[in-house]
Amino acid sequence: MLAYDFFGGGVESGPARSHCDSHRARACKSGWRFLSGRVRTKTLNRGHADATRLRYISAPDLEGWRSRIELLNSKMAARAPAKATSSLLQGLKKWYYNAAGFNKYGLVRDDTLYEDDDVKEAIRRLPENLYNERMFRIKRALDLSLKHQILPKEMWTKYEQDVRYLEPYLKEVIAERKEKEEWNKK
């Protein structure tokens, strides 16, 4: 049986796995339900390597929690997604873009991709002007990093200015590789 504990997440109800069996027995006789959430610890004063966090919740409270959770889940399932969700997601994307830090060096997202075989082939297929711009941004970022500096804030790459210049070439390379793998299977 799984119950939701608002302070610690989902916890299992079941037999005690610690020295608290006597407390558990007394609690069950008085109509309380025993919930335990296992906590791993290195050492305790009593020498136990595996401690158990104990929570006692009355059975009516547990049923009340279940009914509240079911009610919330049904309301959330019935509700249509709000427009605020997309603006919240955009805000989260902007925050993550700025938190990643590569924009402070003037890099764009495609400059930071791990260069596996597909990405290397896509870079090789770039037009010369895009390739030169990429190399300039990467060399400038390396220079700034070695000097422990960042660009002035007005020169940072903004989320709205980040262009996925490598994406069409990368999709083409991946499609060709998959087609080649399919052809080799036959």
C-alpha positions as CSV (number, residue, x, y, z in Angstrom):
1,M,0.0,0.0,0.0
2,L,1.3,3.5,-0.9
3,A,0.3,6.6,0.9
4,Y,1.3,10.1,0.1
5,D,3.1,12.0,2.9
6,F,2.9,15.8,2.2
7,F,6.2,16.4,3.9
8,G,8.3,13.6,2.5
9,G,6.7,12.2,-0.7
10,G,5.3,8.8,-1.2
11,V,6.0,6.4,1.6
12,E,5.2,2.7,2.1
13,S,3.0,1.5,4.9
14,G,4.1,-1.9,6.1
15,P,6.1,-3.7,8.7
16,A,8.7,-1.9,10.7
17,R,12.3,-2.6,9.8
18,S,13.9,-1.1,12.9
19,H,13.8,-1.4,16.7
20,C,10.4,0.3,16.9
21,D,8.2,-2.9,16.6
22,S,6.8,-2.3,20.1
23,H,5.8,1.3,19.2
24,R,4.2,0.0,16.0
25,A,2.2,-2.7,17.8
26,R,0.9,-0.1,20.3
27,A,0.0,2.3,17.5
28,C,-1.9,-0.3,15.5
29,K,-4.0,-1.3,18.5
30,S,-5.1,2.3,19.0
31,G,-6.3,2.7,15.4
32,W,-3.3,4.5,14.0
33,R,-1.6,3.5,10.7
34,F,2.2,3.1,10.6
35,L,4.1,4.6,7.7
36,S,7.8,4.3,7.3
37,G,10.1,6.0,4.9
38,R,13.5,4.4,4.7
39,V,16.5,6.7,5.2
40,R,20.1,5.5,4.5
41,T,22.7,6.7,7.0
42,K,26.3,5.8,7.4
43,T,26.3,5.4,11.2
44,L,24.1,6.1,14.1
45,N,24.8,6.3,17.8
46,R,23.1,2.9,18.3
47,G,25.1,1.3,15.6
48,H,22.3,0.8,13.0
49,A,23.4,1.2,9.4
50,D,19.9,1.5,8.1
51,A,17.6,3.9,10.0
52,T,13.8,4.1,9.5
53,R,11.9,7.4,9.8
54,L,8.6,6.8,11.5
55,R,5.3,8.6,11.0
56,Y,2.0,7.7,12.7
57,I,-1.1,8.8,10.8
58,S,-4.6,7.9,11.8
59,A,-6.6,5.8,9.3
60,P,-9.3,8.5,8.8
61,D,-6.6,11.0,8.0
62,L,-5.0,8.7,5.5
63,E,-8.4,8.2,3.8
64,G,-8.9,12.0,3.8
65,W,-5.6,12.5,2.1
66,R,-6.4,9.8,-0.5
67,S,-9.7,11.5,-1.3
68,R,-8.1,14.9,-1.6
69,I,-5.4,13.6,-3.9
70,E,-8.0,11.8,-6.1
71,L,-10.0,15.0,-6.2
72,L,-7.0,17.1,-7.2
73,N,-6.0,14.6,-9.9
74,S,-9.5,14.6,-11.4
75,K,-9.6,18.4,-11.5
76,M,-6.2,18.6,-13.1
77,A,-7.1,16.0,-15.7
78,A,-10.4,17.7,-16.5
79,R,-8.8,21.2,-16.9
80,A,-7.6,22.3,-20.3
81,P,-4.0,23.4,-20.4
82,A,-3.7,27.1,-19.7
83,K,-1.9,29.6,-21.9
84,A,0.1,30.5,-18.8
85,T,1.8,27.1,-19.1
86,S,3.5,28.1,-22.4
87,S,4.6,31.4,-21.1
88,L,5.9,29.7,-18.0
89,L,7.8,27.2,-20.2
90,Q,9.2,30.1,-22.2
91,G,10.4,31.8,-19.0
92,L,12.0,28.6,-17.8
93,K,13.7,28.1,-21.2
94,K,15.1,31.7,-21.0
95,W,16.3,31.2,-17.5
96,Y,18.0,27.9,-18.3
97,Y,19.6,29.5,-21.4
98,N,21.1,32.3,-19.3
99,A,22.0,29.9,-16.5
100,A,24.0,27.7,-18.8
101,G,26.5,30.5,-19.2
102,F,27.7,29.9,-22.8
103,N,25.9,33.0,-23.9
104,K,28.2,35.1,-21.7
105,Y,31.0,34.1,-24.0
106,G,29.1,35.0,-27.2
107,L,28.4,31.4,-28.1
108,V,25.1,30.1,-29.4
109,R,23.6,26.7,-28.5
110,D,24.8,24.9,-31.7
111,D,28.4,25.9,-30.8
112,T,28.2,23.8,-27.7
113,L,27.0,20.6,-29.2
114,Y,29.1,17.5,-28.5
115,E,31.0,16.7,-31.7
116,D,30.1,13.1,-32.5
117,D,30.4,11.8,-36.0
118,D,27.0,13.2,-37.1
119,V,27.8,16.7,-35.8
120,K,31.3,16.6,-37.3
121,E,29.8,15.8,-40.7
122,A,27.1,18.6,-40.3
123,I,29.9,21.1,-39.5
124,R,31.8,19.9,-42.5
125,R,28.8,20.6,-44.7
126,L,28.3,24.2,-43.4
127,P,28.8,27.1,-45.9
128,E,32.1,28.8,-45.4
129,N,30.7,32.0,-43.9
130,L,28.7,30.0,-41.2
131,Y,31.8,27.9,-40.5
132,N,34.0,31.0,-40.1
133,E,31.5,32.7,-37.8
134,R,31.4,29.5,-35.7
135,M,35.1,29.3,-35.4
136,F,35.4,33.0,-34.5
137,R,32.8,32.5,-31.6
138,I,34.6,29.4,-30.3
139,K,38.1,31.0,-30.4
140,R,36.8,34.2,-28.7
141,A,35.1,32.0,-26.0
142,L,38.3,30.0,-25.4
143,D,40.4,33.3,-25.2
144,L,37.9,34.8,-22.7
145,S,37.8,31.6,-20.7
146,L,41.6,31.5,-20.4
147,K,41.6,35.1,-19.3
148,H,38.8,34.4,-16.7
149,Q,36.7,37.1,-18.3
150,I,33.3,37.3,-20.0
151,L,31.9,39.6,-22.6
152,P,30.2,42.9,-21.7
153,K,26.5,42.3,-21.1
154,E,25.4,44.0,-24.2
155,M,27.4,41.5,-26.3
156,W,25.9,38.4,-24.7
157,T,23.9,36.2,-27.0
158,K,20.2,36.7,-26.2
159,Y,17.7,33.8,-26.2
160,E,15.8,35.4,-29.0
161,Q,18.9,35.9,-31.1
162,D,20.0,32.3,-30.8
163,V,19.7,30.7,-34.3
164,R,19.9,27.0,-34.7
165,Y,22.2,27.2,-37.7
166,L,23.4,23.6,-37.6
167,E,20.0,21.9,-37.1
168,P,19.1,21.6,-40.8
169,Y,22.5,20.1,-41.7
170,L,22.4,17.8,-38.7
171,K,18.9,16.5,-39.6
172,E,20.1,15.8,-43.1
173,V,23.1,13.9,-41.8
174,I,21.1,11.8,-39.4
175,A,18.5,11.0,-42.0
176,E,21.2,9.9,-44.4
177,R,22.9,7.7,-41.7
178,K,19.6,6.0,-40.9
179,E,18.9,5.4,-44.6
180,K,22.3,3.9,-45.0
181,E,21.8,1.7,-41.9
182,E,18.5,0.5,-43.4
183,W,20.1,-0.2,-46.7
184,N,22.9,-2.2,-45.1
185,K,20.4,-4.3,-43.2
186,K,18.9,-5.6,-46.5
